[in-house]
Amino acid sequence: MRLFWMIPLVLACVSCMAREPHVVLNGEAFSVELAETRDKQTLGLMFRDELPDDHGMLFLFPVEAMRSFWMKNTRIPLDIFYFDQELRLINVQTARPCRVRNCPVYPSTAPAKYVLELNAGKAEELGAQPGDRLELHLD
């Protein structure tokens, strides 16, 4: 009888998870925080000591443009994936933590509309190559 009550609870939890914003890259899903506003984009993943392996941050820009990220006050190494408006991978940069005033800059090599930050090493683990497609599931 207890099992009967557990099934709806499990289904409810699964449906909640399905609504969480996520992306899929090369068959692997990542829950993402959305950086849609200038304030969220400026803060990014600063001051965080860890990022779960299956999580990231997705930066959504209104138009394609050359993008450049720097890691001031970022404590964890990250792979920065740049995507064009068709969600094709342009390039990946691996960024190291930076706690000094003059941090290095990590640019896109072509105009990008979407930027995904994941833990460093994910690009290699996924075998990410220019032209790979990103799937967005933001609803």
C-alpha positions as CSV (number, residue, x, y, z in Angstrom):
1,M,0.0,0.0,0.0
2,R,2.9,2.4,0.8
3,L,4.3,1.8,-2.7
4,F,0.9,3.0,-4.2
5,W,1.4,6.4,-2.5
6,M,5.1,6.6,-3.6
7,I,4.4,6.4,-7.3
8,P,2.5,9.7,-7.6
9,L,5.2,11.4,-5.4
10,V,8.0,10.2,-7.6
11,L,6.1,11.2,-10.8
12,A,5.5,14.7,-9.3
13,C,9.2,15.1,-8.5
14,V,10.2,13.9,-12.0
15,S,7.8,16.4,-13.7
16,C,9.3,19.2,-11.6
17,M,12.8,18.3,-12.7
18,A,11.7,18.2,-16.3
19,R,10.7,21.9,-16.0
20,E,14.0,23.0,-14.7
21,P,16.0,24.9,-17.4
22,H,18.6,22.6,-19.0
23,V,20.7,22.2,-22.1
24,V,21.9,19.2,-23.9
25,L,25.3,19.1,-25.5
26,N,26.6,16.0,-27.3
27,G,24.0,13.9,-25.6
28,E,24.7,15.1,-22.0
29,A,22.2,17.2,-20.1
30,F,23.1,20.1,-17.8
31,S,20.8,22.0,-15.5
32,V,21.5,25.7,-16.0
33,E,21.0,28.9,-14.2
34,L,20.0,31.6,-16.7
35,A,21.9,34.8,-17.0
36,E,19.4,36.9,-18.9
37,T,19.9,40.4,-17.3
38,R,23.0,42.6,-17.3
39,D,23.2,42.2,-13.5
40,K,23.1,38.4,-13.6
41,Q,25.6,38.4,-16.5
42,T,28.0,40.6,-14.6
43,L,27.9,38.4,-11.5
44,G,28.0,35.1,-13.4
45,L,29.6,32.4,-11.3
46,M,31.7,34.7,-9.2
47,F,32.4,33.9,-5.5
48,R,31.3,30.3,-5.9
49,D,33.5,27.6,-4.5
50,E,32.0,24.7,-6.5
51,L,29.7,23.9,-9.4
52,P,28.0,20.5,-9.5
53,D,29.3,18.4,-12.4
54,D,25.9,18.4,-14.2
55,H,25.2,22.1,-13.8
56,G,26.2,25.3,-15.5
57,M,25.3,28.8,-16.4
58,L,23.7,29.9,-19.7
59,F,24.1,33.5,-20.8
60,L,21.4,34.7,-23.1
61,F,22.1,37.7,-25.2
62,P,19.6,39.6,-27.4
63,V,21.8,39.6,-30.5
64,E,24.9,38.0,-31.9
65,A,28.1,39.9,-31.2
66,M,31.7,39.3,-30.4
67,R,31.8,38.2,-26.8
68,S,34.6,38.2,-24.2
69,F,34.5,36.9,-20.7
70,W,36.9,37.5,-17.8
71,M,37.0,35.6,-14.5
72,K,37.5,38.3,-11.8
73,N,36.5,36.8,-8.5
74,T,35.7,33.4,-10.0
75,R,37.0,30.7,-7.8
76,I,36.5,27.6,-10.0
77,P,38.0,26.8,-13.4
78,L,35.5,26.8,-16.2
79,D,35.1,25.9,-19.9
80,I,33.4,28.7,-21.7
81,F,31.4,27.6,-24.8
82,Y,30.4,30.2,-27.4
83,F,27.4,29.5,-29.6
84,D,26.0,31.4,-32.6
85,Q,22.3,32.2,-33.1
86,E,21.7,28.8,-34.7
87,L,23.1,27.2,-31.5
88,R,26.3,25.9,-33.3
89,L,29.4,25.8,-31.2
90,I,31.9,28.5,-32.3
91,N,34.8,27.9,-29.9
92,V,35.6,26.9,-26.3
93,Q,38.0,28.7,-23.9
94,T,39.2,27.2,-20.6
95,A,39.3,29.9,-18.0
96,R,41.3,29.7,-14.8
97,P,40.2,31.4,-11.5
98,C,41.4,34.9,-11.0
99,R,41.6,37.0,-7.9
100,V,43.8,39.9,-9.1
101,R,42.8,43.1,-10.7
102,N,44.1,42.4,-14.3
103,C,42.5,39.0,-15.2
104,P,43.0,37.5,-18.7
105,V,40.2,37.8,-21.2
106,Y,38.6,34.8,-22.9
107,P,37.0,35.9,-26.3
108,S,34.8,34.2,-28.8
109,T,36.4,33.8,-32.3
110,A,33.1,34.8,-34.1
111,P,29.9,36.5,-33.1
112,A,28.0,34.6,-30.4
113,K,24.5,34.8,-29.0
114,Y,24.7,32.1,-26.3
115,V,27.5,31.4,-23.9
116,L,27.5,28.3,-21.6
117,E,29.9,27.9,-18.7
118,L,30.6,24.4,-17.4
119,N,33.3,23.0,-15.1
120,A,36.7,23.0,-16.8
121,G,37.4,19.7,-18.6
122,K,33.8,19.3,-19.8
123,A,34.7,20.3,-23.4
124,E,37.3,17.6,-23.7
125,E,35.1,15.0,-21.9
126,L,32.3,15.7,-24.3
127,G,34.6,15.8,-27.3
128,A,33.1,19.2,-28.2
129,Q,34.0,20.5,-31.6
130,P,33.1,23.7,-33.6
131,G,29.7,23.1,-35.2
132,D,28.3,20.9,-32.4
133,R,24.7,21.9,-31.6
134,L,23.3,23.0,-28.3
135,E,19.8,22.0,-27.4
136,L,17.9,24.5,-25.2
137,H,15.1,23.4,-22.8
138,L,14.2,26.6,-21.0
139,D,10.5,26.2,-20.4
